[in-house]
Amino acid sequence: MERSLRFVLLGTFTLRFSTGLTGAMLGLYLADLPSHGGPEVDAVVVGVFAAIFYLTELVLSPFFGILSDRIGHHRVMLYGPIFGAIAVVLTGLTTSLPILGATRLLEGASTAASVPSILGFIALATAGNEILRGKASARFEGATLAGLGFGFIVAPKLFETIGPTAFFLNALVYGISFLIYWRGVKDPAGEVEAVASPHVGVNRYLALIRSSHVLLLAPTWIAVNASIGLWFSQSLFQFSQANPDFPEQRLMAGYDANQITIAAIAIAIVFGAGLLYWGNRFKSMRRTTIIAYGLVGGAILVAAGLVVNHSAGLPVVILIAAIVVAGAGLFVLAGATPAALGLLADISERFPADRGAIMGLYSVFLAIGQITGSLIGGFAADWRGIDGMLVATAGLLAIAFIPLSRLRAQEHEIDAGAPAGQPGSATA
């Protein structure tokens, strides 16, 4: 990949690291907020805060995607780190729930500005190159999830060590992301022409959203994102405090920062390896096939997770076997997100001057999924703890399967809609 594309992916990692670090530390901060002078917080409030973040991303992503098409993807990338830095400074200065909710708005704006512009850049830089698109899609997802995961890994120990001061340190990381985008990224070939070209109107854009390809991709991707967002919003809050209401659940025993960090590292390694593996299968496998495998892997992960959660008193060999099976399911599940992103990039070939607007749908689907997952996760955790979260995950994955067969039947039509000289890649 050319230099600017590499810097875009590096900046994606650092930016998402900051986002993950803030979100994870906020969960820990809220769990211990009374000791810092704030009120008691329950799981529903945690879920609402996560939903505020994703609702902001949902509302603003189309706007920033359209803006990036009109003034350039590179310029709009610079807005995200600025919004994020302001948000984390405010977070470290307050224990007020309304103000903390406002910081979630700023964090959501940060992601809304960054993701459509980055994906529009990637779609333009990989136009007509199926192999490069597969690698870039997987690496974008890898950088995104590795950054978020690394933030989750670092957050417990960092917050344990320096407390809310860690939010100010995170502002410096946002500054690094700004420098990477500012100095390391150059406009991709064809962007000047794309900016100067006529752009899709509102009616045409809405018609695209209502097209069968998008409507079939949307529920699958939303459900997958909801199943992931459920865990991002609740896991640290649930794992870090023992819950006397569910003493039989092994995963709710109240783990310390070291234990959570080790588990997060293992999860990140397995998921990252899965992203790289499945991202390199774009040439030989259809996108919908990879998504279907991912959903099956998620179901296996849920079943093994239930065994782990109720393994107290079982032989150690059963616990180890369940952990291995869960890891295998996670590895396969990892392929679903880059495959869905690849499908959306293929759709964007129809609108070469409006890639940012089209790729902004990524954030729309992600935000709807994460909002849904965050809210479901809060109520599921209050209902049955980790068991409730696992059952909710299984239900979301089952929903994701429903439109997949019809999407698979229409997958070849995405190629037919690509303009001459810029072929899509959905028939791989």
C-alpha positions in Angstrom: 0.0 0.0 0.0 1.2 3.5 -0.7 2.5 5.8 2.0 -0.6 7.9 2.6 -2.8 4.8 2.9 -0.4 3.4 5.6 -0.5 6.6 7.5 -4.4 6.7 7.3 -4.4 3.2 8.8 -1.9 4.2 11.5 -4.0 7.3 12.4 -7.1 5.1 12.5 -5.3 2.9 15.1 -4.2 5.8 17.3 -7.6 7.5 17.0 -9.6 4.4 17.9 -7.1 3.7 20.7 -8.1 7.0 22.2 -11.8 6.3 21.7 -11.4 2.8 23.3 -9.3 4.2 26.1 -11.9 6.9 26.9 -14.8 4.5 26.7 -13.2 1.9 28.9 -11.9 4.3 31.5 -15.3 6.0 31.6 -16.8 2.6 32.5 -14.4 2.3 35.4 -14.9 5.9 36.3 -18.6 5.5 36.5 -18.3 2.2 38.5 -16.3 4.2 41.1 -17.8 7.6 40.6 -19.1 8.0 44.3 -15.4 7.9 45.5 -14.7 10.8 43.2 -17.6 12.9 44.6 -20.2 11.8 42.1 -23.6 9.9 42.3 -24.2 6.2 42.1 -24.5 4.8 38.6 -26.2 1.6 37.4 -25.9 -0.5 34.2 -28.7 1.3 32.4 -26.9 4.7 32.7 -23.8 3.1 31.4 -25.8 1.8 28.4 -27.4 5.2 27.8 -24.0 6.9 27.8 -22.8 4.5 25.2 -26.0 5.0 23.2 -25.5 8.8 23.3 -22.0 8.4 21.7 -23.4 6.2 18.8 -26.5 8.3 18.3 -24.3 11.3 17.7 -22.2 9.3 15.2 -25.4 8.1 13.5 -26.7 11.7 13.0 -23.5 13.4 12.0 -21.8 10.8 9.9 -23.8 11.4 6.7 -23.1 15.2 7.1 -19.4 14.7 7.4 -19.3 12.1 4.6 -21.0 14.6 2.3 -18.6 17.3 3.5 -15.6 15.2 2.8 -16.7 14.6 -0.8 -17.0 18.4 -1.3 -13.8 19.7 0.4 -11.6 16.6 0.5 -11.4 13.5 2.7 -8.0 14.5 4.1 -9.3 17.8 5.4 -12.2 16.3 7.3 -10.0 13.7 8.9 -8.4 16.5 10.9 -11.7 17.4 12.7 -12.0 14.1 14.6 -8.9 14.4 16.8 -9.9 17.9 17.8 -13.4 17.0 18.9 -11.9 14.0 20.8 -9.3 16.0 22.7 -11.9 18.5 23.9 -14.1 15.6 25.1 -11.5 13.8 27.2 -10.3 17.0 28.9 -13.9 17.8 30.0 -14.3 14.2 31.2 -11.3 14.4 33.5 -12.6 17.7 35.0 -16.1 16.6 36.1 -18.3 14.1 37.9 -21.5 15.6 36.7 -23.6 13.1 34.7 -25.1 15.8 32.4 -21.6 17.1 31.5 -20.3 13.5 31.1 -23.2 12.9 28.7 -22.1 16.0 26.8 -18.6 14.6 26.4 -20.2 11.5 24.8 -21.7 13.9 22.2 -18.2 15.3 21.4 -16.7 11.8 21.2 -19.5 10.8 18.8 -18.7 13.8 16.7 -15.1 12.8 16.6 -15.9 9.4 15.2 -18.5 10.8 12.8 -16.0 13.2 11.2 -13.2 10.6 11.0 -14.8 7.4 9.8 -16.6 8.5 6.6 -13.6 10.6 5.5 -11.2 7.8 6.1 -13.3 5.2 4.4 -13.9 7.5 1.5 -10.2 7.9 1.2 -9.7 4.1 1.3 -12.4 3.5 -1.3 -10.9 6.0 -3.7 -7.3 4.7 -3.1 -8.3 1.1 -3.8 -10.7 1.6 -6.7 -10.4 -1.2 -9.3 -7.9 -3.2 -7.1 -9.7 -6.1 -5.5 -6.7 -7.5 -3.7 -5.8 -4.1 -2.2 -9.4 -3.4 -1.3 -9.5 -6.7 0.7 -6.3 -5.9 2.5 -7.3 -2.3 3.2 -10.8 -3.3 4.4 -9.3 -5.9 6.8 -6.6 -3.6 8.0 -9.1 -0.8 8.6 -11.2 -3.1 10.7 -8.0 -4.4 12.3 -6.7 -0.9 13.1 -10.2 0.0 14.4 -10.7 -3.0 16.6 -7.1 -3.3 17.6 -7.1 0.4 18.6 -10.3 -0.1 20.6 -9.1 -3.3 22.1 -5.7 -1.9 23.0 -7.6 1.0 24.7 -9.5 -1.6 26.7 -6.3 -3.4 27.6 -4.5 -0.3 28.8 -7.4 1.4 30.5 -7.7 -0.7 33.7 -4.1 -0.4 34.8 -3.8 3.2 33.6 -6.9 4.3 35.4 -5.9 2.3 38.5 -2.5 4.0 38.5 -3.4 7.7 37.9 -7.2 7.9 38.1 -9.0 10.6 36.1 -5.7 12.2 35.2 -5.5 9.5 32.5 -8.2 11.4 30.6 -5.8 14.3 30.2 -3.0 12.0 29.0 -5.4 10.7 26.4 -5.7 14.2 24.9 -2.0 13.9 23.9 -2.8 10.7 22.0 -5.5 12.6 20.1 -2.9 15.2 19.3 -0.7 12.4 17.8 -3.5 11.3 15.6 -3.9 14.9 14.4 -0.2 15.1 13.5 -0.3 11.7 11.6 -3.2 12.9 9.4 -1.8 16.4 9.0 1.8 15.5 8.1 1.6 11.9 6.9 -1.4 11.8 4.6 -1.6 13.3 1.1 -4.6 13.6 -1.2 -5.1 10.4 -3.1 -5.0 10.3 -6.9 -8.3 11.4 -8.4 -9.5 13.3 -5.3 -9.1 16.8 -7.0 -11.3 15.6 -9.9 -13.8 14.0 -7.5 -14.2 17.1 -5.4 -14.7 19.2 -8.6 -17.3 16.7 -10.1 -21.0 17.0 -9.7 -22.2 15.3 -6.5 -25.1 13.1 -5.9 -28.2 15.0 -4.7 -30.2 14.3 -1.6 -33.0 12.5 -3.4 -30.5 10.2 -5.2 -28.7 9.5 -2.0 -31.9 8.6 -0.2 -32.8 6.3 -3.2 -29.5 4.6 -2.8 -30.1 4.0 0.9 -33.5 2.4 0.0 -32.0 0.2 -2.7 -32.3 -3.6 -2.1 -28.5 -4.1 -1.7 -28.3 -1.6 1.1 -31.5 -2.7 2.8 -30.4 -6.3 2.8 -26.9 -5.5 4.0 -28.1 -3.1 6.7 -29.9 -5.5 9.1 -27.1 -8.0 8.9 -24.4 -5.5 9.7 -26.5 -3.7 12.3 -27.2 -7.0 14.2 -23.5 -8.0 14.1 -22.4 -4.5 15.3 -25.1 -4.7 18.0 -23.7 -8.1 19.3 -20.2 -6.6 19.5 -21.4 -3.2 20.9 -23.2 -5.0 23.7 -19.9 -6.3 25.0 -17.9 -3.1 24.4 -20.4 -1.1 26.5 -20.9 -3.5 29.4 -18.0 -5.9 29.7 -15.6 -3.9 31.9 -18.4 -2.6 34.0 -19.6 -6.2 34.6 -16.3 -7.9 35.0 -14.7 -5.4 37.4 -17.3 -5.8 40.2 -18.6 -8.9 41.9 -22.4 -9.2 41.6 -24.1 -10.9 44.6 -27.3 -11.4 42.5 -25.5 -13.9 40.3 -23.0 -15.9 42.5 -23.2 -18.9 40.2 -21.7 -17.0 37.2 -18.0 -17.4 37.1 -17.4 -14.3 34.9 -19.0 -12.0 37.4 -16.7 -12.7 40.3 -15.1 -9.2 40.4 -11.8 -9.4 38.5 -8.9 -7.1 39.1 -7.2 -4.9 36.5 -4.4 -7.5 35.8 -6.9 -10.3 35.1 -9.0 -8.2 32.8 -6.0 -6.9 30.9 -4.6 -10.4 30.3 -8.0 -11.6 29.0 -8.3 -8.5 26.8 -4.9 -9.1 25.3 -5.8 -12.7 24.4 -9.1 -11.6 22.8 -7.4 -8.9 20.8 -4.8 -11.3 19.4 -7.4 -13.9 18.4 -9.7 -11.3 16.8 -6.8 -9.5 15.0 -5.6 -12.8 13.6 -9.1 -13.5 12.3 -9.3 -10.1 10.6 -6.0 -10.6 8.8 -6.9 -14.2 7.7 -10.4 -13.4 6.4 -9.3 -10.1 4.8 -6.9 -12.0 2.6 -9.8 -14.2 1.4 -11.5 -11.5 -0.7 -10.0 -12.8 -3.9 -11.1 -16.4 -3.4 -14.4 -16.2 -1.4 -17.6 -14.2 -1.7 -18.2 -11.5 0.9 -21.5 -13.1 2.0 -19.8 -16.5 2.5 -17.3 -14.9 4.9 -20.2 -13.2 6.7 -22.1 -16.4 7.1 -19.1 -18.2 8.5 -18.7 -15.3 10.9 -22.2 -15.6 12.2 -21.8 -19.4 12.8 -18.5 -18.6 14.6 -20.4 -16.2 16.8 -23.0 -18.8 17.7 -20.2 -21.2 18.7 -18.6 -18.4 20.8 -21.9 -17.9 22.7 -22.3 -21.6 23.5 -18.8 -21.9 24.7 -19.1 -18.7 26.7 -22.1 -20.2 28.6 -20.0 -23.2 29.5 -17.2 -21.0 30.8 -19.6 -18.9 32.8 -20.9 -21.9 34.6 -17.7 -23.9 34.8 -17.4 -23.7 38.6 -17.1 -27.2 39.9 -16.4 -28.7 36.4 -13.1 -30.5 35.6 -10.4 -28.1 34.4 -10.2 -29.9 31.1 -13.7 -28.9 30.3 -13.0 -25.3 31.1 -9.9 -25.3 28.9 -11.8 -27.0 26.1 -14.6 -24.4 26.3 -12.1 -21.5 26.2 -10.4 -23.0 23.1 -13.7 -23.4 21.3 -14.7 -19.9 22.2 -11.4 -18.6 20.8 -12.1 -20.5 17.5 -15.6 -19.0 17.3 -14.1 -15.5 17.9 -11.5 -16.1 15.1 -14.2 -17.0 12.6 -16.6 -14.2 13.7 -13.8 -11.6 13.0 -14.3 -12.1 9.2 -17.9 -10.7 9.2 -16.9 -7.0 9.6 -14.3 -6.6 6.8 -16.5 -8.6 4.5 -19.4 -6.2 5.1 -17.2 -3.2 4.7 -15.9 -4.7 1.4 -19.5 -4.9 0.1 -20.1 -1.3 0.9 -16.9 -0.2 -0.8 -18.1 -2.2 -3.9 -21.4 -0.3 -3.8 -19.5 3.0 -3.7 -18.0 2.3 -7.1 -21.3 3.5 -8.6 -20.7 7.0 -7.2 -16.9 7.7 -7.6 -17.4 11.4 -6.7 -19.4 10.6 -3.6 -17.5 7.8 -1.9 -17.5 9.7 1.5 -21.3 9.9 1.5 -21.7 6.2 0.6 -19.0 5.0 3.0 -20.7 7.2 5.7 -23.3 4.4 5.8 -20.7 2.4 7.6 -21.0 4.7 10.5 -24.8 4.8 10.3 -25.0 1.0 10.4 -22.3 0.8 13.1 -24.0 3.5 15.2 -27.5 1.9 15.0 -26.0 -1.4 15.9 -24.0 -0.1 18.8 -26.9 1.9 20.1 -29.1 -1.1 20.0 -26.4 -3.3 21.5 -25.6 -0.8 24.3 -29.3 -0.5 25.3 -30.0 -4.3 25.0 -26.7 -5.0 27.0 -27.7 -2.8 29.9 -31.1 -4.4 30.3 -29.8 -7.9 29.6 -27.0 -7.5 32.2 -29.5 -6.3 34.8 -31.8 -9.2 33.9 -29.4 -12.2 34.0 -25.8 -10.8 34.2 -23.3 -12.3 31.8 -25.8 -15.1 30.9 -28.3 -12.4 29.8 -25.6 -10.8 27.6 -24.8 -14.1 26.0 -28.4 -14.9 25.3 -28.9 -11.4 23.8 -25.8 -11.9 21.6 -27.2 -15.2 20.3 -30.5 -13.5 19.4 -28.8 -10.7 17.5 -26.7 -13.1 15.5 -29.8 -15.1 14.6 -31.4 -11.9 13.3 -28.3 -11.2 11.2 -28.8 -14.5 9.4 -32.3 -13.7 8.1 -31.5 -11.4 5.2 -28.2 -12.9 4.3 -29.5 -15.5 1.8 -31.3 -12.8 -0.2 -28.2 -10.5 -0.1 -26.1 -13.4 -1.4 -28.5 -13.9 -4.3 -28.1 -10.2 -5.3 -24.3 -9.9 -4.6 -23.4 -10.2 -8.3 -25.5 -7.2 -9.2 -23.2 -4.9 -7.3 -20.6 -5.5 -10.0 -23.1 -4.7 -12.7 -23.7 -1.3 -11.2 -20.0 -0.2 -11.2 -19.0 2.4 -13.7 -16.8 1.2 -16.6 -13.1 1.1 -15.7 -13.9 0.8 -12.0 -15.1 -2.7 -11.4 -16.6 -3.8 -8.2 -15.5 -7.0 -6.5 -18.6 -8.6 -5.1 -18.3 -11.7 -7.3 -15.1 -12.8 -5.7 
